[in-house]
Amino acid sequence: MKEEGIIFKCLSNVGVNVHINDLLREFNAIVLTGGSTVPRDLDIPGRNLNGIHFAMDFLKQNNKRVAGKDPFADATIESNIATGEIIAGGKNVIVIGGGDTGSDCVGTSNRQNAASITQFELLPKPPVDRNEFMPWPTYPMLLKTTTSHEEGCERQWAIATKEFIGDENGNLKALKIVDLEWKIVGGRAAQFIEVQGSEREIACELALLAMGFLHPQHEGLVRELDIELDSRGNVKASEKEYRTNLPKVFAAGDMRRGQSLVVWAISEGRECARKVDEFLNNNVSLLETKDAAAALQM
C-alpha cells in the first residue's frame, strides 16, 4: 500500500495531537471512518466499584502484553484507556454481552487463568437451526459457539444485571441478577418481564461490559468539526453520496451507519471512495475517465 503512494501517519489522534483545521486547509477531501467506538454502559447501582471495565479496555491491554509492549504505552492519544491494570487471573469473571467482543473476553480470561467465567446475554437462547421465523435467505439468528466458548465458559441467557455489589474497600464482589421472561413476536424477542422470585447474587470480582457500541467518539475530531449528527449520534451522511454537511468531508462505515459488520465497512469504503473520486474530478468518475481514454486509444 505504501508502494501505491499511501502515506501512513501513526500515533495521530485527530482532534488531540493533530488539528482538524490543518487537515481542512491542506487536503481537498477528508473521509471519516473512525468507527463506532463509544461503548454502551450499564448505569445501575454500584457502577463506580473497582473491578468493572469496558471489554475493549481489557482486550487492548492484553493485546499489548501479547505483543511484548507496555499495556499503557501511547495512553495519551487513546480515548478510553483504562486507569489501571486489568487481569482476570484467579477471579470470578462475568462477561455481560453475548457477541463477538464478549467471546474475546471469554477466551482472554481463560488464558489468564480466571477462577470461573460466566457470560450473560439479555436475549433468550437462540435456536441451533433455522425455524419458521427465519426462512432462507433471511439472516438466521442462530446459536453461535466460538472456540473461546469451547475453551470453557458458563453461558446464561435471558439474564438482567440489576446491581453491582461491593465490599468494604470499594471492590466488586458480586452481581445481583434476575431471570427474564421474553414475549416473542414474529419469531423475535420483543418485550421482557422479570421473573418473580428469581433475583439472586453471583460471585464476581471482574465484570466486563461487552454490550456493543453506541456511536463514534464525539470529543475531539467530531466536536471540533462541528459536524451534523443523526438521531443516534452517528455522523450524518447520505447513503448515496456519503457526504456530510461540510463541503469536502465524507463519512463511511461504522462512523456513518453505527455499529455493524466488517462487510459493510468494506462495501461503504469502496462506494465512498468512488464518490470522493467523482467529487475531486467534478463529478466525472475515474472509471469513466479510464473508459474514455481506452476508447480513444482504440
C-alpha positions as CSV (number, residue, x, y, z in Angstrom):
1,M,0.0,0.0,0.0
2,K,3.0,2.3,0.6
3,E,4.2,1.5,-2.9
4,E,0.8,2.6,-4.2
5,G,1.6,6.0,-2.8
6,I,-0.3,6.0,0.5
7,I,1.3,7.9,3.4
8,F,0.7,6.4,6.8
9,K,1.0,8.7,9.9
10,C,0.8,6.6,13.1
11,L,0.2,7.8,16.6
12,S,-2.0,10.5,15.2
13,N,-5.3,11.3,17.0
14,V,-7.1,14.0,15.1
15,G,-8.6,16.5,17.5
16,V,-6.0,15.7,20.1
17,N,-2.4,15.8,18.7
18,V,-3.5,16.7,15.1
19,H,-5.6,19.8,14.4
20,I,-8.5,19.3,12.1
21,N,-8.1,22.8,10.7
22,D,-4.7,21.8,9.4
23,L,-6.3,18.9,7.5
24,L,-9.1,21.1,6.2
25,R,-6.5,23.6,4.9
26,E,-4.1,21.1,3.4
27,F,-6.4,18.5,1.8
28,N,-9.1,18.6,-0.9
29,A,-11.2,15.8,0.7
30,I,-11.4,14.1,4.1
31,V,-13.1,10.8,4.8
32,L,-14.2,10.0,8.4
33,T,-14.0,6.3,9.1
34,G,-13.2,6.2,12.7
35,G,-15.8,3.7,13.6
36,S,-18.3,3.3,16.4
37,T,-16.1,3.4,19.5
38,V,-18.2,4.6,22.4
39,P,-19.2,1.5,24.4
40,R,-22.7,1.0,25.8
41,D,-22.6,1.4,29.6
42,L,-24.6,-0.2,32.3
43,D,-25.9,2.5,34.6
44,I,-27.0,0.6,37.7
45,P,-26.2,0.9,41.4
46,G,-22.5,0.1,42.2
47,R,-21.2,1.1,38.7
48,N,-18.4,3.0,40.3
49,L,-16.9,0.0,42.1
50,N,-13.4,-1.2,41.3
51,G,-13.4,-4.2,39.0
52,I,-15.9,-3.1,36.4
53,H,-14.4,-2.4,33.0
54,F,-15.4,-2.0,29.4
55,A,-14.4,-5.0,27.3
56,M,-12.2,-3.1,24.9
57,D,-10.0,-1.7,27.7
58,F,-9.4,-5.3,28.9
59,L,-8.7,-6.6,25.4
60,K,-6.4,-3.8,24.3
61,Q,-4.3,-4.2,27.4
62,N,-3.9,-7.9,26.8
63,N,-3.1,-7.4,23.1
64,K,-0.2,-5.1,24.1
65,R,1.1,-7.7,26.6
66,V,1.0,-10.4,24.0
67,A,2.9,-8.2,21.6
68,G,5.6,-7.6,24.2
69,K,4.6,-3.9,24.7
70,D,3.7,-1.8,27.7
71,P,-0.1,-2.1,28.2
72,F,-0.2,1.6,28.9
73,A,2.0,2.8,26.1
74,D,0.6,5.6,24.0
75,A,-2.1,6.2,26.6
76,T,-2.0,9.9,25.9
77,I,-3.6,9.5,22.4
78,E,-6.2,6.9,23.3
79,S,-9.7,7.9,24.2
80,N,-10.8,5.2,26.6
81,I,-7.6,3.9,28.2
82,A,-8.3,2.0,31.4
83,T,-7.0,3.7,34.6
84,G,-5.3,0.6,36.0
85,E,-4.2,-2.9,35.1
86,I,-7.0,-5.4,34.3
87,I,-6.2,-9.0,35.0
88,A,-8.6,-11.9,35.1
89,G,-6.3,-14.4,36.8
90,G,-7.7,-16.0,39.9
91,K,-11.0,-14.0,39.7
92,N,-14.6,-14.9,39.1
93,V,-15.2,-13.2,35.8
94,I,-18.6,-12.2,34.4
95,V,-18.9,-11.0,30.8
96,I,-22.0,-9.0,30.2
97,G,-22.9,-9.3,26.5
98,G,-23.1,-12.3,24.1
99,G,-21.5,-11.0,20.9
100,D,-18.0,-11.4,19.4
101,T,-16.4,-8.9,21.8
102,G,-17.8,-10.9,24.7
103,S,-16.4,-14.1,23.2
104,D,-13.0,-12.5,23.0
105,C,-13.2,-11.6,26.7
106,V,-14.1,-15.2,27.5
107,G,-11.0,-16.5,25.6
108,T,-8.7,-14.0,27.1
109,S,-9.9,-14.7,30.6
110,N,-9.3,-18.4,30.1
111,R,-5.7,-17.7,29.0
112,Q,-5.2,-15.5,32.1
113,N,-6.4,-18.4,34.3
114,A,-9.6,-17.0,35.7
115,A,-11.2,-18.9,38.6
116,S,-14.5,-19.0,36.7
117,I,-16.1,-17.4,33.6
118,T,-19.8,-16.7,33.1
119,Q,-21.3,-14.9,30.1
120,F,-24.7,-13.2,30.3
121,E,-26.9,-12.4,27.4
122,L,-30.1,-10.3,27.8
123,L,-31.9,-12.1,25.0
124,P,-33.2,-15.7,25.1
125,K,-31.1,-18.6,23.9
126,P,-31.3,-18.7,20.1
127,P,-32.1,-22.0,18.2
128,V,-29.3,-24.1,16.7
129,D,-31.1,-24.4,13.3
130,R,-33.3,-22.2,11.2
131,N,-37.0,-22.2,12.1
132,E,-40.2,-21.0,10.5
133,F,-39.4,-17.4,11.5
134,M,-36.0,-17.5,9.7
135,P,-36.7,-18.7,6.2
136,W,-33.9,-18.6,3.7
137,P,-32.4,-16.2,2.6
138,T,-33.0,-14.0,5.7
139,Y,-30.1,-13.8,8.1
140,P,-30.6,-16.5,10.7
141,M,-30.3,-15.6,14.3
142,L,-28.7,-18.9,15.4
143,L,-26.8,-20.0,18.4
144,K,-23.1,-19.2,17.9
145,T,-20.5,-21.2,19.7
146,T,-16.9,-19.9,19.3
147,T,-13.6,-21.5,20.0
148,S,-13.4,-19.3,23.1
149,H,-16.6,-20.8,24.4
150,E,-15.2,-24.3,23.8
151,E,-12.2,-23.4,26.0
152,G,-14.5,-23.1,28.9
153,C,-17.4,-20.8,29.9
154,E,-20.8,-21.0,31.5
155,R,-23.3,-19.2,29.3
156,Q,-26.6,-17.9,30.6
157,W,-29.4,-16.4,28.5
158,A,-32.3,-14.0,29.4
159,I,-30.4,-12.5,32.3
160,A,-30.5,-8.9,33.5
161,T,-27.9,-7.4,35.9
162,K,-29.6,-5.2,38.5
163,E,-26.8,-4.2,40.8
164,F,-23.0,-4.4,41.3
165,I,-22.3,-5.3,44.9
166,G,-19.0,-4.2,46.6
167,D,-17.0,-5.0,49.7
168,E,-16.0,-2.6,52.4
169,N,-13.0,-1.4,50.3
170,G,-15.0,-0.5,47.3
171,N,-14.1,-3.6,45.3
172,L,-16.6,-5.6,43.3
173,K,-17.5,-8.9,45.0
174,A,-20.9,-9.9,43.4
175,L,-23.6,-9.1,40.9
176,K,-27.4,-9.1,41.7
177,I,-29.1,-10.6,38.7
178,V,-32.6,-11.7,37.7
179,D,-34.1,-14.0,35.1
180,L,-36.2,-12.6,32.3
181,E,-39.2,-13.9,30.5
182,W,-39.5,-12.7,26.9
183,K,-42.6,-12.2,24.9
184,I,-41.9,-13.5,21.4
185,V,-43.5,-11.6,18.4
186,G,-42.8,-12.7,14.8
187,G,-40.1,-15.1,16.0
188,R,-38.1,-12.3,17.8
189,A,-37.9,-11.3,21.4
190,A,-40.0,-8.1,21.7
191,Q,-40.6,-7.4,25.4
192,F,-39.5,-8.9,28.7
193,I,-40.6,-9.0,32.3
194,E,-38.6,-10.0,35.3
195,V,-39.4,-13.5,36.7
196,Q,-40.7,-13.1,40.2
197,G,-38.5,-14.7,42.9
198,S,-35.5,-15.2,40.6
199,E,-33.3,-12.5,42.0
200,R,-30.0,-13.8,43.3
201,E,-26.4,-12.9,43.8
202,I,-23.4,-14.4,41.9
203,A,-19.8,-14.0,43.0
204,C,-17.8,-11.7,40.7
205,E,-14.5,-9.8,41.1
206,L,-14.2,-8.7,37.5
207,A,-17.1,-7.6,35.3
208,L,-16.5,-6.9,31.7
209,L,-19.1,-4.9,29.8
210,A,-19.4,-6.1,26.2
211,M,-22.8,-4.8,25.2
212,G,-21.9,-3.2,21.9
213,F,-21.2,0.4,20.9
214,L,-23.4,3.5,20.7
215,H,-21.7,5.8,18.1
216,P,-18.4,7.4,17.2
217,Q,-16.5,9.4,19.8
218,H,-17.7,13.0,19.7
219,E,-15.0,14.6,21.8
220,G,-12.1,15.7,19.7
221,L,-12.5,15.3,15.9
222,V,-16.3,15.3,15.6
223,R,-16.9,18.1,18.0
224,E,-14.0,20.2,16.6
225,L,-15.5,19.8,13.1
226,D,-18.9,20.8,14.5
227,I,-20.3,18.3,12.0
228,E,-24.0,17.3,11.9
229,L,-25.0,14.1,13.6
230,D,-28.1,11.8,13.2
231,S,-30.6,10.9,15.9
232,R,-28.3,8.0,17.1
233,G,-25.2,10.2,17.4
234,N,-23.5,9.0,14.2
235,V,-22.0,11.3,11.6
236,K,-24.9,12.2,9.3
237,A,-24.1,11.5,5.7
238,S,-26.1,10.5,2.7
239,E,-26.1,6.8,1.8
240,K,-25.8,7.6,-1.9
241,E,-23.2,10.4,-1.7
242,Y,-21.5,9.7,1.7
243,R,-21.1,13.5,2.0
244,T,-21.6,15.3,5.3
245,N,-22.9,18.8,5.8
246,L,-19.4,20.1,5.4
247,P,-18.4,20.6,1.7
248,K,-15.4,18.3,1.4
249,V,-15.9,16.0,4.3
250,F,-17.2,12.4,3.8
251,A,-18.1,9.6,6.2
252,A,-18.4,5.8,5.8
253,G,-18.6,2.6,7.7
254,D,-19.5,2.5,11.4
255,M,-18.8,6.2,11.7
256,R,-21.8,6.8,9.4
257,R,-24.1,3.8,9.9
258,G,-23.3,2.8,13.5
259,Q,-22.0,-0.5,14.9
260,S,-22.2,-3.0,12.0
261,L,-20.3,-5.8,10.3
262,V,-16.9,-5.6,8.5
263,V,-18.5,-6.5,5.2
264,W,-20.5,-3.2,5.4
265,A,-17.3,-1.3,6.2
266,I,-15.6,-2.8,3.1
267,S,-18.7,-2.0,0.9
268,E,-19.1,1.5,2.2
269,G,-15.3,2.2,1.9
270,R,-15.5,1.3,-1.8
271,E,-18.6,3.3,-2.5
272,C,-17.3,6.3,-0.6
273,A,-14.0,6.2,-2.4
274,R,-16.0,6.4,-5.7
275,K,-17.9,9.4,-4.5
276,V,-14.7,11.2,-3.4
277,D,-13.2,10.5,-6.8
278,E,-16.2,12.0,-8.5
279,F,-16.1,15.0,-6.2
280,L,-12.4,15.6,-6.9
281,N,-13.0,15.1,-10.7
282,N,-16.0,17.4,-10.9
283,N,-18.5,14.5,-10.8
284,V,-16.8,12.6,-13.5
285,S,-15.7,9.3,-12.1
286,L,-12.2,7.8,-12.5
287,L,-13.7,4.7,-14.1
288,E,-15.5,6.8,-16.7
289,T,-12.3,8.7,-17.4
290,K,-10.4,5.4,-17.9
291,D,-13.1,4.1,-20.2
292,A,-13.0,7.2,-22.3
293,A,-9.2,7.0,-22.6
294,A,-9.4,3.4,-23.6
295,A,-11.9,4.3,-26.3
296,L,-9.6,7.0,-27.7
297,Q,-6.8,4.5,-27.9
298,M,-8.9,2.1,-29.9
